[in-house]
Each structure stands twice: as C-alpha cells, then as structure tokens.
Amino acid sequence: MTDYVRKILTSSVYEVAEQTPLDPMRLLSSRLGRPILLKREDLQPVFSFKIRGAHNRMSQLSPDERAAGVICASAGNHAQGVALSATRLGIRAIVVMPTTTPAIKSDAVRRLGGEVVLFGDNFDSARVHATALAERHGYVFVHPFDDPDVIAGQGTVGLELMRQHPGEIGAIYVPIGGGGLAAGIASFVKFLRPEIRVIGVEPEEAASMKAAIAAGHPVPLDQVGLFADGVAVRQVGEETFRLCRDLLDDIVTVSADEICAAIKDIFDDQRAIAEPAGALALAGLRRDIESGTAPAGPLIAINSGANVNFDRLRYVSERAEIGERAEALLGVTIPERPGSYRAFIRLLGRRAITEFNYRYAPGSQAHIFVGIKLVEGDREKHEIIETLRLNGLAVIDMTDNEVAKLHARHMVGGRVSGLSGEMVFRFQFPERPGALLKFLEGLNDGWNISLFHYRNHGADYGRVLVGVEVPESTRADFHAHIDAIGFPYWDETKNPAYQLFLEAH
C-alpha cells in the first residue's frame, strides 16, 4: 500500500486533470436524513475521471516509448483520456473502438487528436485487436485499469477527498468496472484514515469484482449487461482484484432502475446529467441508507462521468420512478364485462394512473397492464395488491420484470391463436448495420419467427424480444444455432409478462 501512496502523491495528473468539487447533495440529504456529498469527476476536461490514470501512465513513458506511440482499446471514457493526454504530450495515439460505438464517442476521440480504428462488435474484440497491433507495430498499450500507474492516477481522487473533507466520513462509495478507481482510492484512504469505509458499487448485471472476490481470483462473467456501459467489464484485472480484495470493506450491487433513479437525484440536486456509470456509486449509497446498512457519518459518492448520449435519457426517465419505488407496474385479471374497468379504477381510489393497456379478447377474463404512481413506495404497492386480491382480482407484480418493462407494456393486445411450440427469447443486439441480418441468418427455414419487438434508447445496443415456433424435436438444434450467433440472450418463455399478455391461446 505504501508504494501506491507514494505513486499517488507524486503523480502528474494535474498537467491535464483538474481538482473537482465535492458538492453537498442538499435535496437528497434532506429526503434521506443523512449528509451526502458528491465528488464531481463529471467536470473533468473529458467529463470523466479516466483522464487521471491515462495521463499519469503516459507522462512516465521513456523518450523511445513516446516516439513509438500509444494504443488503447475503449468504447468511451478511457479513449478520450488517452487521446487528450497524447495530444498534450505530443504522442501519437491509436484508439481501437468496437464498430458498435456511437459516432458521438468516436468523433469526440478524433476531436481530441486520437486516431480511431473500428474493430469488432464488443470491447473484448477491440482489446484483442489493439494488443495485436501493439505487438506488430511496437506501440505502448495503455491499459484502462490494470496498471499501477493508471491505478495511482485514479487514486488522486482519494487524495483530493482527504483534503476537501478532513472531518468525519462514514463511507466513500466508488463505482467499479475494471477496478482501477476503487483500487486507487482505497489505497490512499485506507493508508491515511483506515476507519473510513470504502465501498465498491457494481451493476447487478455486471458484478465482475464481486464474482472475483467470491471465487478468490478474477473470473470472466458469462453475460455482461450493457446499460452502465462505462463499467460493463467482463473480468477485472489481477492487480485491481488484489487491491480491492484486501482494501474494500464491501461491494454493493444495484439494478438499472436504481441507477436511473440516482441519475434523476443528481439532476434534481446539481442540474447535472450523469452517465449510468457516473450515478452508480450514488445508487449504491442510496441502497445502503434505505436498507439500514450505511455507516454513521457523512457519506460520499463518486460521480465518475457524464458521457451519455442524449437519446438514452428517454430510457432513464421511463425507469427512474420505478428505481425510486415511485411507480408500480401490475398485471391484473378483471372480468370481461361492461363496468369492470370502472370498478377496477374505483379500487385504486384517487391514486394517479401512469399507464393503462388493454385490448378486448374473447372469453370471460381480460388482462390489463397498469402503472400506478406511488407516494409511499413498496409499502403502498403491497397495500394496493392486497386490496385488489381481496376484491377477487388476480394480480402479478411486474415492477421488476424486465420483459414487462421493456417489451410487453408496448405489445398488450397482440395475442394470437394457432401457434405451435412458441418459445420467447430476449436478445441484446449490437447497434450496427447487419446485426439483425446476422441473427436471422442464424435460423434456417425450419423455424418461424412469430413475435418481434425492438427497443433502443440511444445506447450501443438494441434490446429485442423474439418469439420463434420451435417444435420439441428440434429444440436442441435451435439452441445450438442461437448459441452460435454469439449475441447475449435469455429464455423468457416462462416469463409471466409473456404468458399473461402475449402467449398464444
């Protein structure tokens, strides 16, 4: 730990980076009854903390290494940090980015002086290609997290925190992707003030550090959710794992909806828009407060960045109220007869209806998808469900059902008859020309697509719900085909949102 403290104290990040403010979150502090502060790394020149580690690594290159140039693989923040630092230092920088990278990100790298090479559908493919180019041409590979100089550069955030808030601190919440920021902050804070808890925060769908600590060594995740793309890392580094395992007090995981709620909290308090990875730490802090596990004293969250496509805010606004438990989504079965809709609304009293989806279907029962505004969170939701059930209505809570939130709510009324052996899958497709064709070409004429719904909110990927008629005798072959396509997928055939609103009669 002492070596890292020395590296942090002697780092050269301030040639390009800035000391960022530590701002009080007054509205959120008042609402949750705890003093909460936000470290504003979104205010760096590249709108992310990544500039610190990139520059600290590159500033220590030898004259021969500078002449050779540097290369990195990144889809966003690290790429911009490397590009800006290289321009300031007069070094050639090649940045390998996945072909799925939105133009807003690749254009930003070019504006900062980096040479962009587009390769592969994902970060792993881009990284392998960058490593091969480094070996072939003699470039210096600048790792996004698993490098001592990068870790030390990120650790200057901890140095600033100790200067900015010398008084009591209960805990510092840090987002984790590859682990460089958490390792750097924990190295400095735990050396200087070991009583302060340093808590890592990961998305539930990309908890690679939590998995590594449970296994005792870094392990690759089978699937990585991409909503918080800045921390969507399949496997953490060896060095970051070693430091985080020894120095972190805990790791908290949060849902995408909780991250959306934290983005809204930051906007309400600071009038700033955080990227999902930027709001991750605050989401973990909120979860600990609400579960009663947050330590006493002021709590600090790191806002790690603000590089977000404007179009993604549609998704954030749609999901933020669910994340802060201010909306319930219910699937309710009511009698298919005149007056049932009015009777149902009467049971809800004066509560605001945020969504109501229904289409007539033959038979004695009707299924409705309804959104209800909540004032008292989950307690009120459970109260509503109990009231409806006491009045003879069947209710399924869909508030945390991903298929319901992403797809079924937009497809109510689409049920058909006569389908045989339909199976339903949720896919994540890279947002690039030809992705859908690649999926379709993975199926032969023996399987008929019976349902298709696509959702995209300006991210690097689209979300697709696909129904396919798969006879029992060919299911092994079908799974082999979709495995070979290579896109992440989940079997949703037993999902209640599908069964209630979309399944064939």
C-alpha positions in Angstrom: 0.0 0.0 0.0 2.9 2.4 0.8 4.2 2.1 -2.8 0.8 3.2 -4.1 0.6 6.1 -1.7 4.0 7.3 -2.9 2.9 7.0 -6.5 -0.3 8.9 -5.8 1.5 11.7 -4.1 4.0 12.1 -6.9 1.6 11.6 -9.8 1.4 14.2 -12.6 -2.3 14.2 -13.3 -2.8 17.9 -12.8 -0.9 18.7 -16.1 -4.3 17.9 -17.7 -6.8 17.0 -15.0 -8.5 19.3 -12.5 -9.3 19.1 -8.8 -13.1 18.6 -9.0 -15.6 19.9 -6.4 -17.1 17.9 -3.6 -20.7 19.2 -3.6 -23.3 18.6 -1.0 -26.5 16.8 -2.1 -28.9 19.0 -0.2 -32.2 17.8 -1.5 -31.3 14.1 -1.2 -29.7 14.6 2.2 -32.9 16.2 3.4 -35.0 13.4 2.0 -32.9 10.6 3.3 -32.0 12.2 6.6 -28.2 11.8 6.1 -25.4 14.2 5.0 -24.5 13.1 1.4 -21.8 14.6 -0.8 -21.0 14.1 -4.5 -17.4 14.1 -5.9 -17.8 15.7 -9.4 -15.5 13.8 -11.7 -18.0 14.6 -14.4 -16.4 18.0 -14.5 -13.1 16.9 -15.8 -12.0 18.1 -19.3 -13.1 14.8 -20.8 -16.2 14.6 -18.5 -14.7 11.5 -16.7 -12.1 10.6 -14.1 -10.3 8.4 -16.7 -8.0 11.3 -17.7 -6.2 11.0 -14.4 -4.9 7.4 -14.9 -4.3 7.7 -18.6 -2.1 10.8 -18.2 -0.2 9.5 -15.2 0.7 6.4 -17.2 1.6 8.2 -20.4 3.6 11.0 -18.7 6.1 8.4 -17.4 6.9 6.9 -20.8 10.5 7.0 -21.9 11.6 9.0 -25.0 11.7 5.9 -27.1 8.2 4.8 -25.9 6.8 8.3 -26.7 8.3 8.1 -30.2 6.7 4.7 -30.8 3.2 6.0 -29.8 0.5 4.5 -27.7 -2.6 2.4 -28.3 -5.6 1.5 -26.2 -9.0 -0.2 -26.5 -12.0 1.6 -25.3 -15.6 2.5 -26.2 -15.6 5.8 -24.4 -14.1 7.5 -21.4 -10.6 5.9 -21.4 -10.3 6.5 -25.1 -10.9 10.3 -24.6 -8.5 10.4 -21.7 -5.7 8.8 -23.8 -6.4 11.0 -26.8 -6.3 14.3 -24.8 -3.2 13.2 -22.8 -1.4 12.1 -26.0 -2.2 15.5 -27.7 -0.8 17.4 -24.7 2.3 15.3 -24.6 2.9 15.3 -28.3 2.4 11.5 -28.7 0.7 9.6 -31.4 -2.4 7.8 -30.0 -4.4 5.0 -31.8 -7.7 4.1 -30.2 -9.4 0.8 -31.1 -13.2 1.1 -30.6 -15.9 -1.5 -31.3 -17.8 -1.0 -34.6 -20.9 -0.5 -32.4 -19.5 2.7 -30.8 -21.9 5.6 -31.5 -20.5 8.3 -33.7 -20.7 10.8 -30.8 -17.9 8.9 -29.0 -15.6 8.2 -31.9 -16.0 11.8 -33.1 -15.0 13.0 -29.6 -11.8 10.9 -29.7 -10.9 12.3 -33.1 -11.5 15.9 -32.0 -9.1 15.3 -29.1 -6.4 14.2 -31.5 -6.7 10.4 -31.4 -6.7 8.1 -34.5 -9.7 5.8 -34.4 -9.7 2.2 -35.5 -13.1 0.5 -35.5 -12.9 -3.3 -35.0 -15.2 -6.0 -33.6 -18.7 -6.0 -32.1 -17.6 -5.5 -28.4 -14.8 -4.3 -26.1 -13.2 -7.8 -25.9 -12.7 -8.0 -29.6 -11.4 -4.4 -29.7 -8.9 -5.2 -26.9 -7.6 -8.3 -28.7 -7.1 -6.3 -31.9 -5.4 -3.4 -30.0 -3.0 -5.9 -28.3 -2.1 -7.4 -31.7 -1.5 -4.0 -33.2 0.7 -3.1 -30.3 2.9 -6.2 -30.8 3.1 -5.7 -34.5 4.0 -2.0 -34.6 5.7 -1.6 -31.2 3.0 0.7 -29.7 2.8 1.1 -25.9 -0.5 -0.4 -24.8 -2.2 1.8 -22.2 -4.5 -0.4 -20.1 -7.8 1.1 -18.9 -7.4 -0.1 -15.3 -4.9 -3.0 -14.6 -1.7 -0.9 -14.5 0.0 0.5 -11.3 0.5 4.0 -12.9 -3.2 4.1 -14.0 -4.3 3.0 -10.6 -2.2 5.6 -8.9 -3.6 8.3 -11.2 -7.1 7.4 -10.3 -6.1 7.3 -6.6 -5.6 11.1 -6.7 -9.4 11.3 -6.3 -8.9 9.8 -2.8 -6.1 12.4 -2.2 -8.5 15.2 -3.0 -11.2 13.8 -0.9 -9.0 13.7 2.2 -8.0 17.4 1.6 -11.6 18.5 0.8 -13.3 16.8 3.8 -10.8 16.4 6.7 -13.7 15.9 9.1 -15.7 12.7 9.8 -16.6 10.5 6.9 -18.7 7.4 7.3 -18.1 5.8 3.9 -16.9 6.6 0.3 -18.9 4.8 -2.4 -16.9 4.1 -5.6 -18.1 2.7 -8.9 -16.3 -0.5 -10.1 -15.8 -1.6 -13.7 -12.3 -3.0 -14.0 -11.5 -1.7 -10.5 -8.8 0.9 -11.1 -10.7 3.8 -9.5 -11.7 1.7 -6.4 -8.2 0.3 -6.0 -6.6 3.7 -6.2 -9.0 5.5 -3.8 -8.9 2.6 -1.3 -5.1 2.5 -1.4 -4.8 6.1 -0.3 -7.8 6.4 2.0 -7.1 3.2 3.9 -3.5 4.2 4.5 -4.3 7.7 5.8 -7.7 7.0 7.5 -8.4 3.3 7.9 -11.6 3.9 9.8 -13.3 5.3 6.7 -15.3 2.5 4.9 -14.6 2.3 1.2 -17.5 0.5 -0.6 -17.5 -0.6 -4.2 -20.7 -0.5 -6.2 -21.4 -2.6 -9.3 -24.4 -3.2 -11.5 -26.3 -6.4 -10.8 -25.8 -7.4 -14.4 -22.0 -6.7 -14.5 -20.7 -7.5 -11.0 -17.3 -8.8 -12.0 -15.4 -7.7 -8.9 -18.0 -9.3 -6.6 -17.7 -12.5 -8.6 -13.9 -12.4 -8.4 -13.8 -11.9 -4.7 -16.3 -14.8 -4.2 -14.1 -17.1 -6.4 -10.8 -15.9 -4.9 -9.4 -14.8 -8.3 -10.6 -12.9 -11.4 -13.2 -14.8 -13.3 -15.0 -13.9 -16.6 -18.7 -13.3 -16.4 -20.9 -15.4 -18.7 -23.0 -12.4 -19.6 -22.5 -8.6 -19.1 -25.4 -6.2 -19.1 -24.6 -3.1 -21.1 -26.8 -0.4 -19.6 -24.0 1.1 -17.4 -21.5 0.7 -20.3 -18.7 2.6 -18.6 -18.5 -0.3 -16.0 -19.5 -3.2 -18.3 -16.3 -5.2 -17.7 -16.4 -9.0 -18.2 -13.3 -9.6 -16.0 -11.5 -7.4 -13.6 -7.7 -7.0 -13.6 -5.2 -9.1 -11.5 -3.8 -6.1 -9.7 -7.1 -4.3 -9.2 -8.5 -7.5 -7.8 -5.6 -7.9 -5.3 -6.1 -4.3 -4.0 -9.9 -4.4 -3.9 -10.0 -7.8 -2.2 -7.7 -6.5 0.6 -8.9 -2.9 0.9 -12.6 -2.7 0.2 -15.0 -3.0 3.1 -17.9 -4.2 1.0 -19.4 -4.4 -2.5 -23.0 -3.3 -3.2 -24.9 -4.3 -6.4 -27.7 -2.2 -7.8 -30.3 -2.6 -10.6 -30.5 -0.5 -13.7 -33.7 1.1 -12.4 -31.9 2.2 -9.2 -29.1 3.7 -11.4 -31.8 5.7 -13.3 -33.2 6.9 -10.0 -29.7 8.1 -9.0 -29.3 9.9 -12.3 -32.5 11.8 -11.5 -31.3 12.6 -8.0 -28.1 14.1 -9.4 -30.1 16.2 -11.9 -32.5 17.4 -9.2 -29.7 18.4 -6.8 -27.0 19.6 -9.2 -28.7 20.2 -12.5 -26.1 17.9 -14.0 -26.7 14.8 -16.1 -24.6 11.8 -15.1 -24.0 8.8 -17.3 -25.2 5.5 -15.9 -21.7 4.5 -14.6 -21.4 8.0 -13.2 -24.5 7.6 -11.0 -23.7 4.0 -10.0 -22.0 4.9 -6.7 -24.9 7.1 -5.6 -27.3 4.3 -6.3 -25.3 2.0 -4.0 -25.2 4.7 -1.3 -29.0 5.1 -1.5 -29.5 1.3 -1.3 -27.4 1.1 1.9 -29.3 4.0 3.5 -32.6 2.6 2.6 -31.6 -0.9 3.9 -30.2 0.5 7.1 -26.7 -0.8 6.4 -25.0 2.6 5.7 -22.4 3.5 8.4 -22.8 6.6 10.6 -21.4 9.9 9.4 -21.3 11.8 6.1 -21.4 9.7 3.0 -19.6 10.4 -0.2 -20.4 9.1 -3.7 -18.1 9.5 -6.7 -19.8 10.8 -9.9 -17.4 9.2 -12.3 -18.6 10.7 -15.6 -21.1 12.4 -17.8 -20.5 10.9 -21.3 -24.1 9.9 -22.1 -26.0 10.0 -25.4 -28.9 12.4 -25.1 -31.3 9.7 -26.6 -30.6 7.4 -23.6 -32.4 9.9 -21.3 -35.7 8.5 -22.6 -34.9 5.2 -21.0 -33.7 6.9 -17.8 -36.8 9.0 -17.4 -39.0 6.0 -18.1 -37.3 3.9 -15.4 -36.3 6.4 -12.8 -39.6 6.3 -10.9 -39.5 2.5 -10.7 -36.0 2.8 -9.4 -37.0 5.1 -6.6 -40.1 2.9 -6.0 -42.4 5.7 -7.0 -44.3 3.6 -9.6 -45.8 0.1 -9.5 -46.4 -2.0 -12.7 -49.1 -4.6 -12.3 -50.7 -7.3 -14.5 -54.3 -7.6 -13.3 -57.0 -10.0 -14.5 -60.5 -8.5 -14.4 -63.9 -9.8 -15.6 -64.5 -9.3 -19.3 -67.8 -7.5 -19.0 -69.1 -3.9 -19.1 -68.2 -1.8 -16.0 -65.2 -3.8 -15.0 -62.7 -1.1 -15.9 -64.6 1.5 -13.8 -64.9 -0.9 -10.9 -61.1 -1.5 -11.0 -60.3 2.2 -11.0 -62.6 2.7 -8.0 -60.5 0.2 -6.1 -57.4 2.4 -6.7 -59.1 5.4 -5.2 -57.5 8.8 -6.0 -54.1 7.4 -7.0 -52.7 8.6 -10.3 -52.6 6.1 -13.1 -49.4 6.3 -15.1 -50.2 3.7 -17.8 -53.2 1.5 -18.7 -53.0 -1.1 -21.5 -55.9 -3.3 -22.5 -57.5 -4.9 -25.6 -60.7 -6.9 -25.8 -60.3 -10.7 -26.1 -62.9 -13.4 -26.3 -63.7 -15.2 -23.1 -64.7 -14.3 -19.5 -61.4 -12.7 -18.4 -59.4 -9.6 -19.5 -55.8 -9.0 -18.7 -54.7 -5.4 -18.2 -51.2 -3.8 -17.7 -51.4 -0.9 -15.4 -48.9 1.6 -14.0 -49.7 3.3 -10.6 -48.0 6.3 -9.1 -46.8 5.6 -5.5 -46.3 8.1 -2.7 -45.1 5.6 0.0 -43.0 3.2 -2.1 -43.2 -0.6 -1.7 -45.5 -0.4 1.4 -48.1 1.3 -0.7 -47.6 -1.1 -3.6 -48.2 -4.2 -1.4 -51.3 -2.4 0.1 -52.7 -1.9 -3.5 -52.1 -5.6 -4.4 -53.7 -6.8 -1.2 -56.8 -4.6 -1.9 -57.2 -5.9 -5.4 -56.8 -9.5 -4.3 -59.3 -9.1 -1.5 -61.8 -8.0 -4.2 -61.3 -11.1 -6.2 -58.8 -9.9 -8.8 -55.7 -11.9 -9.7 -52.6 -9.7 -9.6 -49.0 -10.2 -10.7 -46.4 -7.6 -9.6 -44.4 -6.7 -12.8 -42.4 -3.8 -11.3 -39.1 -5.6 -11.5 -39.9 -7.8 -14.6 -37.5 -6.7 -17.4 -39.7 -8.2 -20.2 -42.7 -6.4 -18.9 -40.9 -3.1 -18.7 -39.1 -3.2 -22.0 -41.5 -5.1 -24.2 -44.9 -6.4 -23.0 -46.2 -2.9 -22.0 -45.9 -1.9 -25.7 -47.5 -5.1 -27.0 -50.6 -5.7 -25.0 -53.4 -7.0 -27.3 -51.0 -8.8 -29.6 -52.1 -12.4 -28.7 -52.9 -14.8 -31.5 -54.1 -18.4 -31.8 -52.8 -21.4 -33.7 -49.1 -21.2 -32.9 -47.3 -24.4 -32.0 -44.3 -24.7 -29.7 -43.6 -20.9 -29.4 -40.5 -20.0 -27.4 -39.6 -16.5 -26.5 -36.1 -15.0 -26.1 -34.7 -11.7 -25.1 -31.6 -10.7 -27.1 -29.1 -7.8 -26.9 -28.0 -6.8 -30.4 -25.1 -4.5 -31.2 -26.3 -1.3 -32.8 -24.8 -1.6 -36.2 -25.9 -2.4 -39.8 -26.2 -6.1 -40.4 -26.8 -7.2 -36.8 -30.4 -8.2 -37.4 -29.5 -9.9 -40.6 -26.8 -11.9 -38.8 -29.4 -13.1 -36.3 -31.9 -14.0 -39.0 -29.3 -15.9 -41.0 -28.6 -18.0 -37.9 -32.0 -19.5 -38.2 -32.9 -21.9 -41.0 -36.3 -22.2 -42.7 -37.4 -24.8 -40.1 -38.2 -22.1 -37.6 -40.7 -19.4 -38.0 -40.4 -16.1 -36.2 -43.8 -15.5 -34.6 -43.1 -12.3 -32.5 -40.6 -9.5 -32.7 -40.3 -6.3 -30.6 -37.3 -4.0 -30.7 -36.3 -1.2 -28.2 -33.4 1.2 -28.3 -32.7 4.3 -26.3 -29.6 5.7 -28.0 -27.3 3.0 -26.5 -24.6 1.0 -28.2 -27.0 -1.9 -28.3 -30.7 -2.7 -29.0 -33.0 -4.9 -27.0 -35.1 -7.4 -28.9 -37.8 -9.8 -27.8 -38.2 -12.6 -30.3 -40.8 -15.4 -30.5 -40.0 -18.5 -32.6 -42.0 -21.6 -33.3 -39.7 -24.4 -32.2 -41.1 -28.0 -32.3 -40.0 -30.1 -29.3 -38.0 -32.4 -31.5 -35.7 -29.6 -32.8 -35.1 -27.6 -29.7 -31.5 -28.9 -29.2 -30.7 -27.8 -32.7 -32.3 -24.5 -32.2 -30.3 -23.7 -29.1 -27.1 -24.7 -30.9 -28.0 -22.2 -33.6 -28.6 -19.2 -31.3 -25.5 -20.1 -29.3 -23.5 -19.9 -32.5 -24.9 -16.5 -33.3 -23.0 -15.1 -30.4 -25.4 -12.4 -29.0 -26.3 -12.5 -25.3 -29.8 -13.9 -24.8 -32.2 -15.1 -22.1 -35.1 -17.6 -22.4 -38.3 -15.8 -21.4 -40.8 -18.5 -22.4 -41.9 -18.9 -18.7 -41.9 -15.2 -18.0 -45.3 -14.2 -16.6 -45.4 -11.0 -18.7 -45.3 -13.1 -21.8 -47.7 -15.7 -20.5 -50.3 -13.2 -19.4 -50.2 -10.7 -22.4 -48.6 -12.4 -25.4 -48.7 -16.1 -25.3 -50.8 -17.8 -28.0 -54.2 -19.2 -27.0 
